[in-house]
Amino acid sequence: MSQHRVVIVSNRLPVTAHANGPHVRLADASGGVATGLRAHHQRSGGLWIGWPGEVSPWTTTQRAELDRQLREREIVPVHLSQDHIERYYHGFANRVLWPLFHYLIDRVPVDAAGWGAYRQVNEAFADAVAREHRATASANASLT
């Protein structure tokens, strides 16, 4: 493994989670960023930070098991509330940013509702990156 660790931060993770009773199963996600970067993440010993999908209806035990399995794969989940999912993901990201970055300006709503939630979720992702960076820096310092 190299001296430098690749940290990937994306909305979605390279896996999707499924719960069946007390059991949690991870499956490789398809499409987009996950397909393009999964192999590099696995080879580099990097870290992937992102949203594991809608797991708020899951039990505490299921969510703990999900977090454990993700950690084994060097994946850090950023859990979002139902309100943030609705306003950040379905709202601002999909209604404003997606059409804007795909040159569909006529589909961008005049009212940018959801901007506050978008900022809050990005701050949660930034906090996760900072927390993981500090944890790695502390671990590396103790090795020297």
MIDOSE-1310 file (N, C-alpha, C; in nm, 2 decimals, decimal comma, always signed):
residues 144
msqh	+0,08/-0,12/+0,00/+0,00/+0,00/+0,00/+0,09/+0,12/+0,00; +0,05/+0,23/-0,07/+0,13/+0,35/-0,08/+0,12/+0,43/+0,05; +0,20/+0,53/+0,05/+0,20/+0,63/+0,17/+0,08/+0,71/+0,17; +0,02/+0,73/+0,05/-0,10/+0,82/+0,04/-0,23/+0,74/+0,02
rvvi	-0,32/+0,77/+0,10/-0,45/+0,70/+0,09/-0,55/+0,78/+0,01; -0,62/+0,71/-0,08/-0,72/+0,78/-0,16/-0,85/+0,78/-0,08; -0,91/+0,89/-0,07/-1,04/+0,91/+0,00/-1,14/+0,95/-0,10; -1,24/+0,86/-0,12/-1,35/+0,89/-0,21/-1,47/+0,93/-0,13
vsnr	-1,53/+1,05/-0,17/-1,65/+1,10/-0,10/-1,76/+1,11/-0,21; -1,86/+1,04/-0,19/-1,97/+1,04/-0,29/-2,10/+1,02/-0,22; -2,21/+1,07/-0,28/-2,34/+1,05/-0,22/-2,37/+0,90/-0,19; -2,35/+0,82/-0,29/-2,38/+0,68/-0,28/-2,25/+0,60/-0,26
lpvt	-2,26/+0,48/-0,20/-2,15/+0,40/-0,17/-2,14/+0,29/-0,28; -2,02/+0,22/-0,29/-2,00/+0,12/-0,39/-2,08/-0,01/-0,36; -2,16/-0,01/-0,26/-2,24/-0,13/-0,22/-2,38/-0,08/-0,18; -2,47/-0,17/-0,19/-2,61/-0,15/-0,15/-2,64/-0,25/-0,03
ahan	-2,71/-0,20/+0,06/-2,74/-0,29/+0,18/-2,88/-0,34/+0,18; -2,90/-0,46/+0,22/-3,03/-0,53/+0,23/-3,04/-0,59/+0,37; -3,15/-0,57/+0,43/-3,17/-0,63/+0,57/-3,28/-0,73/+0,56; -3,26/-0,85/+0,62/-3,36/-0,95/+0,63/-3,36/-1,01/+0,77
gphv	-3,45/-0,96/+0,85/-3,45/-1,00/+0,99/-3,32/-0,94/+1,06; -3,25/-1,02/+1,13/-3,13/-0,97/+1,20/-3,01/-0,96/+1,10; -3,02/-1,02/+0,98/-2,91/-1,03/+0,89/-2,91/-0,91/+0,79; -2,78/-0,86/+0,77/-2,76/-0,76/+0,67/-2,66/-0,81/+0,57
rlad	-2,70/-0,78/+0,44/-2,61/-0,83/+0,33/-2,58/-0,71/+0,25; -2,45/-0,71/+0,20/-2,40/-0,60/+0,11/-2,39/-0,66/-0,03; -2,43/-0,59/-0,13/-2,41/-0,63/-0,27/-2,34/-0,51/-0,34; -2,26/-0,54/-0,44/-2,20/-0,44/-0,52/-2,30/-0,36/-0,59
asgg	-2,29/-0,22/-0,58/-2,38/-0,13/-0,65/-2,34/-0,13/-0,80; -2,43/-0,10/-0,88/-2,40/-0,09/-1,02/-2,41/+0,06/-1,07; -2,34/+0,08/-1,17/-2,35/+0,21/-1,24/-2,27/+0,32/-1,17; -2,25/+0,43/-1,25/-2,19/+0,55/-1,21/-2,05/+0,54/-1,14
vatg	-2,04/+0,62/-1,04/-1,92/+0,63/-0,96/-1,88/+0,50/-0,90; -1,97/+0,42/-0,85/-1,94/+0,30/-0,79/-1,86/+0,20/-0,88; -1,91/+0,19/-1,00/-1,85/+0,10/-1,10/-1,71/+0,15/-1,14; -1,70/+0,28/-1,16/-1,58/+0,34/-1,21/-1,47/+0,34/-1,10
lrah	-1,50/+0,35/-0,98/-1,40/+0,37/-0,87/-1,38/+0,25/-0,78; -1,47/+0,15/-0,78/-1,47/+0,04/-0,69/-1,33/-0,03/-0,69; -1,28/-0,07/-0,81/-1,16/-0,15/-0,81/-1,04/-0,06/-0,76; -1,04/+0,06/-0,79/-0,93/+0,15/-0,74/-0,94/+0,16/-0,59
hqrs	-1,06/+0,17/-0,53/-1,07/+0,18/-0,39/-1,02/+0,05/-0,32; -1,06/-0,06/-0,38/-1,01/-0,19/-0,32/-0,86/-0,21/-0,33; -0,80/-0,17/-0,44/-0,66/-0,19/-0,46/-0,58/-0,09/-0,38; -0,63/+0,03/-0,36/-0,55/+0,13/-0,30/-0,55/+0,13/-0,15
gglw	-0,63/+0,05/-0,09/-0,65/+0,06/+0,06/-0,71/+0,19/+0,10; -0,78/+0,25/+0,02/-0,84/+0,38/+0,04/-0,96/+0,37/+0,13; -1,03/+0,48/+0,14/-1,15/+0,50/+0,22/-1,26/+0,56/+0,14; -1,38/+0,50/+0,15/-1,50/+0,56/+0,08/-1,60/+0,60/+0,18
igwp	-1,64/+0,73/+0,17/-1,73/+0,79/+0,26/-1,86/+0,83/+0,18; -1,98/+0,79/+0,23/-2,10/+0,82/+0,16/-2,22/+0,77/+0,23; -2,34/+0,80/+0,17/-2,47/+0,76/+0,22/-2,50/+0,61/+0,19; -2,53/+0,53/+0,29/-2,56/+0,39/+0,26/-2,70/+0,36/+0,21
gevs	-2,78/+0,47/+0,19/-2,92/+0,45/+0,14/-3,01/+0,46/+0,26; -3,14/+0,44/+0,23/-3,24/+0,46/+0,33/-3,24/+0,34/+0,43; -3,19/+0,36/+0,55/-3,19/+0,26/+0,65/-3,25/+0,30/+0,78; -3,32/+0,42/+0,78/-3,38/+0,47/+0,91/-3,49/+0,37/+0,96
pwtt	-3,56/+0,29/+0,88/-3,66/+0,20/+0,94/-3,59/+0,08/+1,00; -3,46/+0,06/+0,98/-3,39/-0,06/+1,03/-3,38/-0,05/+1,19; -3,36/-0,16/+1,25/-3,34/-0,17/+1,39/-3,20/-0,12/+1,42; -3,18/-0,09/+1,55/-3,04/-0,04/+1,60/-2,94/-0,16/+1,57
tqra	-2,98/-0,28/+1,59/-2,89/-0,39/+1,57/-2,86/-0,41/+1,42; -2,95/-0,39/+1,33/-2,93/-0,40/+1,19/-2,83/-0,29/+1,15; -2,85/-0,17/+1,20/-2,77/-0,05/+1,16/-2,63/-0,07/+1,21; -2,61/-0,13/+1,33/-2,48/-0,16/+1,39/-2,41/-0,26/+1,30
eldr	-2,48/-0,36/+1,26/-2,42/-0,47/+1,17/-2,38/-0,41/+1,04; -2,47/-0,32/+0,98/-2,43/-0,25/+0,86/-2,30/-0,18/+0,87; -2,29/-0,10/+0,98/-2,17/-0,02/+1,00/-2,05/-0,10/+1,02; -2,06/-0,22/+1,09/-1,95/-0,31/+1,10/-1,91/-0,36/+0,97
qlre	-2,00/-0,41/+0,89/-1,96/-0,47/+0,76/-1,90/-0,36/+0,67; -1,96/-0,24/+0,67/-1,90/-0,14/+0,59/-1,76/-0,11/+0,63; -1,73/-0,10/+0,76/-1,60/-0,07/+0,81/-1,50/-0,17/+0,77; -1,54/-0,30/+0,76/-1,45/-0,41/+0,71/-1,41/-0,38/+0,57
reiv	-1,49/-0,31/+0,49/-1,46/-0,28/+0,35/-1,40/-0,14/+0,34; -1,36/-0,08/+0,45/-1,30/+0,06/+0,45/-1,40/+0,16/+0,39; -1,53/+0,14/+0,43/-1,63/+0,23/+0,39/-1,69/+0,30/+0,52; -1,71/+0,43/+0,52/-1,77/+0,50/+0,63/-1,91/+0,56/+0,59
pvhl	-2,01/+0,51/+0,66/-2,14/+0,56/+0,62/-2,17/+0,70/+0,68; -2,24/+0,78/+0,61/-2,30/+0,91/+0,66/-2,45/+0,89/+0,66; -2,50/+0,86/+0,78/-2,65/+0,84/+0,79/-2,72/+0,97/+0,78; -2,83/+0,97/+0,70/-2,91/+1,09/+0,68/-3,05/+1,07/+0,74
sqdh	-3,11/+1,18/+0,79/-3,25/+1,17/+0,83/-3,34/+1,17/+0,71; -3,46/+1,13/+0,73/-3,56/+1,12/+0,62/-3,58/+1,26/+0,57; -3,58/+1,36/+0,65/-3,60/+1,50/+0,61/-3,48/+1,54/+0,52; -3,36/+1,51/+0,55/-3,24/+1,54/+0,47/-3,25/+1,47/+0,34
iery	-3,29/+1,34/+0,34/-3,30/+1,26/+0,22/-3,39/+1,33/+0,12; -3,51/+1,37/+0,18/-3,61/+1,44/+0,09/-3,56/+1,57/+0,04; -3,51/+1,66/+0,13/-3,48/+1,80/+0,08/-3,34/+1,80/+0,01; -3,24/+1,73/+0,06/-3,11/+1,73/+0,00/-3,10/+1,65/-0,13
yhgf	-3,14/+1,52/-0,12/-3,12/+1,43/-0,23/-3,23/+1,44/-0,33; -3,35/+1,42/-0,29/-3,46/+1,43/-0,39/-3,49/+1,57/-0,43; -3,47/+1,66/-0,34/-3,49/+1,80/-0,36/-3,38/+1,87/-0,44; -3,29/+1,93/-0,36/-3,19/+2,01/-0,43/-3,09/+1,94/-0,52
anrv	-3,04/+1,82/-0,48/-2,95/+1,75/-0,57/-3,01/+1,71/-0,70; -3,13/+1,65/-0,69/-3,20/+1,59/-0,81/-3,28/+1,70/-0,89; -3,34/+1,79/-0,82/-3,43/+1,89/-0,89/-3,35/+2,01/-0,94; -3,24/+2,05/-0,87/-3,16/+2,17/-0,91/-3,03/+2,13/-0,98
lwpl	-2,94/+2,06/-0,90/-2,81/+2,03/-0,95/-2,80/+1,94/-1,07; -2,88/+1,83/-1,07/-2,88/+1,73/-1,18/-2,91/+1,80/-1,31; -3,03/+1,87/-1,32/-3,05/+1,94/-1,45/-2,95/+2,05/-1,49; -2,91/+2,12/-1,39/-2,81/+2,23/-1,41/-2,68/+2,17/-1,47
fhyl	-2,63/+2,06/-1,42/-2,50/+2,01/-1,47/-2,52/+1,92/-1,59; -2,64/+1,90/-1,63/-2,67/+1,83/-1,76/-2,73/+1,92/-1,87; -2,70/+2,05/-1,85/-2,74/+2,15/-1,94/-2,89/+2,15/-1,97; -2,97/+2,12/-1,87/-3,12/+2,13/-1,89/-3,17/+2,24/-1,80
idrv	-3,12/+2,36/-1,84/-3,15/+2,48/-1,76/-3,30/+2,51/-1,75; -3,38/+2,47/-1,85/-3,52/+2,50/-1,84/-3,59/+2,41/-1,74; -3,52/+2,31/-1,68/-3,58/+2,23/-1,58/-3,54/+2,27/-1,44; -3,45/+2,36/-1,43/-3,41/+2,41/-1,29/-3,51/+2,50/-1,23
pvda	-3,57/+2,46/-1,12/-3,67/+2,55/-1,06/-3,62/+2,68/-1,01; -3,70/+2,78/-1,02/-3,66/+2,91/-0,98/-3,64/+2,92/-0,82; -3,73/+2,84/-0,75/-3,72/+2,83/-0,61/-3,62/+2,72/-0,57; -3,51/+2,76/-0,51/-3,40/+2,66/-0,48/-3,43/+2,60/-0,34
agwg	-3,55/+2,56/-0,31/-3,58/+2,50/-0,18/-3,49/+2,38/-0,16; -3,44/+2,36/-0,04/-3,36/+2,25/-0,02/-3,21/+2,29/+0,00; -3,18/+2,42/-0,03/-3,04/+2,46/-0,03/-2,98/+2,44/+0,12; -3,06/+2,48/+0,22/-3,02/+2,46/+0,36/-2,99/+2,32/+0,39
ayrq	-3,07/+2,23/+0,35/-3,05/+2,08/+0,37/-2,93/+2,04/+0,30; -2,91/+2,09/+0,17/-2,79/+2,05/+0,09/-2,66/+2,09/+0,17; -2,66/+2,21/+0,22/-2,54/+2,25/+0,30/-2,52/+2,17/+0,42; -2,63/+2,14/+0,49/-2,62/+2,06/+0,62/-2,56/+1,92/+0,59
vnea	-2,61/+1,86/+0,48/-2,56/+1,72/+0,45/-2,41/+1,73/+0,40; -2,38/+1,83/+0,32/-2,24/+1,85/+0,28/-2,15/+1,87/+0,41; -2,20/+1,94/+0,51/-2,12/+1,96/+0,63/-2,10/+1,82/+0,70; -2,21/+1,74/+0,70/-2,20/+1,61/+0,76/-2,09/+1,52/+0,69
fada	-2,09/+1,53/+0,56/-1,99/+1,46/+0,48/-1,85/+1,51/+0,52; -1,84/+1,64/+0,52/-1,71/+1,70/+0,56/-1,66/+1,67/+0,70; -1,76/+1,66/+0,79/-1,72/+1,62/+0,93/-1,67/+1,47/+0,93; -1,73/+1,39/+0,85/-1,69/+1,25/+0,84/-1,55/+1,24/+0,78
vare	-1,52/+1,32/+0,68/-1,38/+1,32/+0,62/-1,28/+1,37/+0,72; -1,31/+1,47/+0,79/-1,22/+1,53/+0,89/-1,20/+1,43/+1,01; -1,30/+1,36/+1,05/-1,29/+1,26/+1,16/-1,20/+1,15/+1,12; -1,22/+1,10/+1,00/-1,14/+0,99/+0,95/-1,00/+1,03/+0,92
hrat	-0,98/+1,15/+0,88/-0,84/+1,20/+0,85/-0,77/+1,21/+0,99; -0,83/+1,26/+1,09/-0,77/+1,28/+1,22/-0,74/+1,14/+1,28; -0,83/+1,04/+1,26/-0,81/+0,91/+1,31/-0,69/+0,84/+1,25; -0,68/+0,86/+1,12/-0,56/+0,81/+1,04/-0,43/+0,87/+1,08
asan	-0,44/+1,01/+1,09/-0,32/+1,08/+1,13/-0,27/+1,04/+1,27; -0,36/+1,02/+1,36/-0,33/+0,98/+1,50/-0,27/+0,84/+1,50; -0,33/+0,75/+1,42/-0,28/+0,61/+1,41/-0,14/+0,61/+1,36; -0,11/+0,69/+1,25/+0,02/+0,69/+1,19/+0,12/+0,75/+1,28
aslt	+0,08/+0,85/+1,36/+0,18/+0,92/+1,45/+0,22/+0,82/+1,56; +0,13/+0,73/+1,60/+0,16/+0,64/+1,71/+0,25/+0,53/+1,66; +0,26/+0,51/+1,52/+0,35/+0,41/+1,47/+0,49/+0,46/+1,46; +0,51/+0,59/+1,46/+0,65/+0,64/+1,44/+0,72/+0,66/+1,58
